[in-house]
Amino acid sequence: MNAGAREALTVSGLTVAYRSDAGWLPVVEEASFTVREGEVLGLAGESGCGKTTVAYAMLGERRPGSRIMAGTVLVESQDVLAMPERDLQLLRGARISMVPQNPATSLTPTMICGRQVMEVLEYHRIAAGTAARRRALELLEEVGLRDAPGAFAKYPHQMSGGQQQRVVIAMALAARPRVVVLDEPTTGLDVTTQWRILRLLRQLRDRFGTAMLYVSHDLAALAQICDRIAVMYAGRIVEVAATRVLFAAPRHPYTRALLAAVPSLDRPPEAEPALKGSLRRDELPPGCPFAPRCAFALPACAVTPQALVAIGVGHEAACWRWRELDGGLRALAHAD
């Protein structure tokens, strides 16, 4: 990523809530981050942390039963959240697009794949007729489908999961958007296909300077493609850092636990799990949401919330004890 690259996506104070019996329950609180041209920002966390809700909010989409309570999402200085639906439909695909988790459900089963790519080009008035067909073939080649004419003529069910995902990526990039949101794009694919898709995304990022928001629970995948990673817990961003820094010196106990939970040949199968319990939104304390599961929490942690604080160049963490974590969790445990 070019250090002088412009901000392609700027998110400030994003708060999203879902309707519950007790009223509106916040599932994303005060999320703020930026993604620059040519940068891949990872959004990591367990299931239920709010990362997919954030992903859909980037396109101004409200998931069923949800409401965007506050915040701004700027794409080319335009606030996506303030746009009427008609303008949003023109923005989606042209300025910001999404690659969803399941390509099989994203593609129309009764339409050949090439025609689906053509429809994106025609909808945004990029090309039509023969020109749209020619451009669709070029896009299928760009995403690594060697037999582009063959792929063009196939229905989705005639393709493998990896091939389907490449078609979806071709559709997402058809209008050359500034920002692409990827929601668990390699989930369900075998390891080899995952690696190929990640390599393809890196190549496309480098070639076109596209800004990418990569949403995933898979830290191994994030490590391969992301320049920076933001870690979410219970709807809040608890740590942000360059990928290498985050893996080498995480300063939030939740980040440490996530990294320790990654399967390793060095850890025996009977080893105690690094991340105990589960996220219970109905039992969150007024302070740090991770306090009930944190082995290193102080009494004050559950009472007083800690905002993100700068602890290094481009590194922020929301933990009262981040200085002590510098020595590692083992040293921190002995300090209590």
C-alpha positions in Angstrom: 0.0 0.0 0.0 1.2 3.5 -0.9 1.7 5.5 2.3 0.4 8.6 0.6 -2.7 6.9 -0.8 -6.0 8.7 -0.3 -8.8 7.5 2.0 -11.3 5.5 -0.1 -13.6 4.6 2.8 -14.1 6.6 6.0 -16.4 5.2 8.8 -17.1 7.4 11.8 -19.2 6.5 14.9 -21.2 3.8 13.2 -23.9 2.4 15.6 -26.3 -0.3 14.5 -29.1 -1.8 16.7 -31.5 -4.7 16.3 -35.0 -4.8 17.6 -35.5 -7.0 20.7 -38.3 -7.5 23.3 -36.6 -4.9 25.4 -36.3 -2.4 22.6 -33.4 -1.6 20.4 -30.2 -3.6 21.2 -26.9 -2.1 19.9 -24.9 -4.7 18.0 -22.3 -2.3 16.6 -21.2 0.7 18.8 -19.2 3.7 17.7 -17.2 1.8 15.0 -14.7 4.1 13.3 -12.0 3.2 10.8 -10.5 4.2 7.4 -9.4 2.2 4.4 -7.0 3.8 1.9 -6.6 3.2 -1.8 -4.8 -0.1 -2.4 -5.2 -1.1 1.2 -6.8 -4.2 2.6 -8.3 -3.8 6.1 -9.3 -6.9 7.9 -12.3 -7.0 10.3 -11.9 -9.9 12.7 -13.8 -11.4 15.5 -16.0 -14.3 16.6 -19.4 -15.0 15.2 -21.9 -12.5 16.6 -19.4 -9.7 17.1 -21.0 -7.5 14.6 -18.6 -7.6 11.7 -21.1 -8.7 9.1 -23.5 -6.0 10.2 -20.7 -3.5 9.6 -20.0 -5.0 6.2 -23.6 -4.5 5.0 -23.8 -1.0 6.5 -21.0 0.0 4.2 -23.4 -0.4 1.3 -26.2 1.3 3.1 -28.0 -2.0 3.6 -30.1 -2.7 6.6 -30.3 -6.3 7.6 -33.8 -7.5 8.7 -34.8 -6.1 12.0 -31.9 -3.6 12.2 -31.6 0.1 12.3 -28.6 2.3 11.8 -28.7 4.6 14.8 -25.8 6.9 14.2 -22.6 7.4 12.2 -21.3 8.2 8.7 -19.9 6.0 6.0 -18.1 8.1 3.4 -17.2 6.8 -0.1 -15.7 9.6 -2.2 -16.9 12.1 0.3 -20.5 10.9 -0.1 -22.3 9.7 3.0 -23.8 6.3 2.1 -26.1 6.3 5.1 -27.7 9.7 4.1 -28.5 8.6 0.6 -32.0 7.8 -0.7 -32.4 4.3 -2.0 -32.4 5.3 -5.6 -29.0 6.9 -5.3 -27.7 3.9 -3.3 -28.7 1.5 -6.1 -26.5 3.5 -8.5 -23.7 3.7 -6.0 -23.6 0.0 -5.3 -21.4 -1.8 -7.8 -20.2 1.5 -9.3 -18.3 3.0 -6.3 -18.6 0.3 -3.6 -19.4 -3.4 -4.1 -19.6 -6.6 -2.1 -18.4 -10.2 -2.5 -20.7 -12.2 -0.2 -19.9 -15.4 1.7 -21.8 -17.9 -0.4 -21.4 -17.5 -4.2 -23.9 -20.2 -4.9 -26.7 -18.1 -3.4 -25.4 -14.9 -4.9 -25.7 -16.1 -8.5 -28.9 -16.5 -10.4 -29.2 -20.3 -11.0 -31.3 -20.0 -14.2 -28.9 -17.5 -16.0 -25.5 -18.3 -17.5 -22.6 -16.7 -15.6 -21.5 -14.5 -18.5 -24.9 -12.9 -18.8 -24.8 -12.1 -15.1 -21.5 -10.2 -15.5 -23.0 -8.4 -18.6 -26.0 -7.2 -16.5 -23.7 -5.4 -14.1 -22.0 -3.6 -17.1 -25.3 -2.7 -18.6 -26.9 -1.6 -15.4 -24.2 0.9 -14.8 -24.1 1.9 -18.5 -20.5 0.9 -18.9 -21.1 -1.3 -22.0 -24.0 -2.9 -23.9 -24.5 -5.6 -26.5 -21.4 -6.9 -28.1 -19.2 -4.6 -26.2 -20.6 -5.8 -22.9 -20.1 -9.4 -23.9 -16.5 -8.7 -24.9 -15.8 -6.9 -21.6 -17.5 -9.7 -19.6 -15.1 -12.2 -21.2 -12.1 -9.9 -20.3 -13.3 -9.8 -16.7 -13.7 -13.5 -16.5 -10.1 -13.8 -17.7 -8.9 -11.2 -15.2 -10.2 -13.3 -12.3 -8.3 -16.3 -13.4 -10.9 -18.4 -15.4 -8.7 -19.7 -18.1 -11.5 -20.8 -20.4 -13.4 -17.6 -20.3 -15.8 -18.4 -23.2 -16.5 -21.8 -21.5 -17.1 -20.1 -18.1 -19.3 -17.4 -19.8 -21.7 -20.1 -21.1 -22.0 -22.1 -17.9 -24.8 -22.0 -15.4 -23.6 -21.6 -11.7 -24.4 -25.3 -10.8 -21.9 -26.4 -13.6 -19.0 -24.7 -11.8 -17.0 -25.4 -8.7 -17.3 -23.3 -5.6 -14.0 -21.6 -6.4 -15.1 -20.9 -10.0 -18.4 -19.5 -8.7 -16.5 -17.1 -6.4 -14.4 -15.9 -9.2 -17.5 -15.0 -11.2 -18.9 -13.1 -8.2 -15.5 -11.3 -7.9 -15.7 -10.4 -11.6 -19.2 -8.9 -11.1 -18.0 -7.0 -8.0 -15.1 -5.5 -10.0 -16.9 -4.9 -13.3 -17.5 -1.2 -12.7 -14.0 -0.7 -11.1 -15.4 0.4 -7.7 -13.1 2.3 -5.3 -14.1 0.0 -2.4 -14.8 -3.7 -2.3 -16.3 -5.3 0.8 -15.6 -9.0 1.2 -17.7 -10.9 3.7 -16.0 -14.3 4.5 -15.3 -14.8 0.8 -13.3 -18.1 1.2 -15.5 -19.8 3.8 -16.6 -23.2 2.6 -13.8 -23.5 0.1 -11.0 -26.1 0.4 -7.6 -24.9 1.5 -6.0 -24.8 -2.0 -8.9 -22.9 -3.5 -8.8 -20.5 -0.5 -5.2 -19.8 -1.2 -5.9 -19.2 -4.9 -8.7 -16.8 -4.2 -6.6 -14.8 -1.7 -3.7 -14.6 -4.3 -6.2 -13.4 -6.9 -7.5 -10.7 -4.5 -3.9 -9.5 -3.8 -3.2 -9.3 -7.5 -6.4 -7.4 -8.2 -5.7 -5.0 -5.3 -2.1 -4.3 -6.6 -3.3 -3.9 -10.2 -6.2 -1.6 -9.7 -5.5 0.0 -6.4 -8.8 -1.1 -5.0 -9.5 -0.5 -1.3 -10.8 -3.7 0.4 -12.6 -4.4 3.7 -12.1 -8.1 4.4 -14.5 -9.5 7.0 -13.5 -12.9 8.5 -13.1 -15.0 11.6 -10.2 -16.7 9.9 -7.0 -15.1 11.2 -4.9 -17.2 8.9 -6.6 -15.8 5.9 -6.4 -12.3 7.2 -2.7 -12.7 7.8 -2.2 -13.5 4.1 -3.9 -10.5 2.6 -4.5 -7.7 5.0 -2.3 -4.6 5.6 -4.0 -3.8 8.8 -6.5 -5.6 11.0 -9.3 -4.3 13.3 -10.5 -6.7 16.0 -14.1 -6.5 17.0 -15.8 -7.8 20.2 -19.4 -7.4 21.1 -19.9 -4.7 18.5 -16.9 -2.6 19.5 -13.5 -2.3 17.9 -11.0 -3.3 20.6 -7.7 -3.2 18.7 -6.3 -1.9 15.4 -2.8 -2.5 14.1 -0.7 -3.4 11.1 -1.0 -7.1 10.5 2.6 -7.9 11.5 2.4 -5.9 14.7 -1.0 -7.4 15.7 0.4 -10.9 15.3 3.7 -10.2 17.0 2.6 -7.9 19.9 -1.2 -7.8 20.5 -2.2 -5.5 23.3 -5.7 -6.5 24.0 -6.5 -9.8 25.9 -9.2 -10.7 23.4 -6.8 -10.3 20.5 -4.3 -12.5 22.3 -7.0 -15.1 23.0 -8.1 -15.2 19.4 -4.5 -15.7 18.2 -3.9 -18.4 20.8 -7.0 -20.2 19.6 -5.7 -20.6 16.1 -4.9 -24.4 15.7 -1.3 -25.2 16.0 0.8 -28.4 15.8 2.8 -27.1 18.8 -0.3 -27.2 21.1 -1.5 -30.7 22.3 -5.1 -31.6 21.7 -5.9 -31.7 25.4 -4.6 -28.2 26.0 -7.0 -25.8 27.8 -8.8 -23.5 25.3 -7.4 -20.1 25.0 -10.8 -18.5 24.7 -13.3 -19.7 27.3 -17.0 -19.2 27.3 -19.1 -17.4 24.7 -20.3 -13.9 23.9 -23.5 -13.1 25.9 -24.9 -9.8 24.8 -27.6 -9.9 27.5 -24.8 -10.0 30.2 -22.4 -7.3 29.1 -21.1 -5.1 31.8 -21.1 -1.3 31.5 -17.3 -1.3 31.2 -15.2 -3.5 28.9 -17.5 -6.0 27.2 -14.7 -8.7 27.3 -14.3 -8.4 31.1 -16.5 -11.4 32.0 -14.3 -13.7 29.9 -11.0 -12.0 30.6 -8.6 -13.8 33.0 -6.7 -10.5 33.5 -9.6 -8.1 34.2 -9.5 -5.8 37.2 -12.7 -4.9 39.1 -12.6 -1.5 37.4 -12.6 -3.1 33.9 -16.3 -4.2 34.2 -17.4 -0.7 35.4 -15.5 1.8 33.4 -15.2 1.5 29.6 -11.9 2.1 27.9 -11.8 3.9 24.5 -9.2 3.1 21.9 -5.9 4.7 22.9 -2.9 5.2 20.6 0.0 2.9 21.8 2.2 3.2 18.8 2.3 4.3 15.2 -1.0 3.1 13.7 -1.7 0.8 16.8 -4.6 1.4 19.1 -6.1 -0.8 21.8 -9.1 -0.4 24.2 -7.6 -2.0 27.4 -6.7 -0.4 30.7 -3.7 -2.8 31.1 -2.2 -2.6 27.6 1.2 -1.5 29.0 1.4 -4.7 31.1 0.5 -6.8 28.1 3.8 -5.8 26.5 5.5 -8.4 28.7 3.0 -11.1 27.6 0.1 -12.7 29.3 2.3 -14.9 31.5 4.0 -11.9 33.0 0.6 -10.1 33.4 -0.8 -13.1 35.3 2.1 -13.1 37.8 1.6 -9.3 38.4 -1.9 -10.0 39.9 
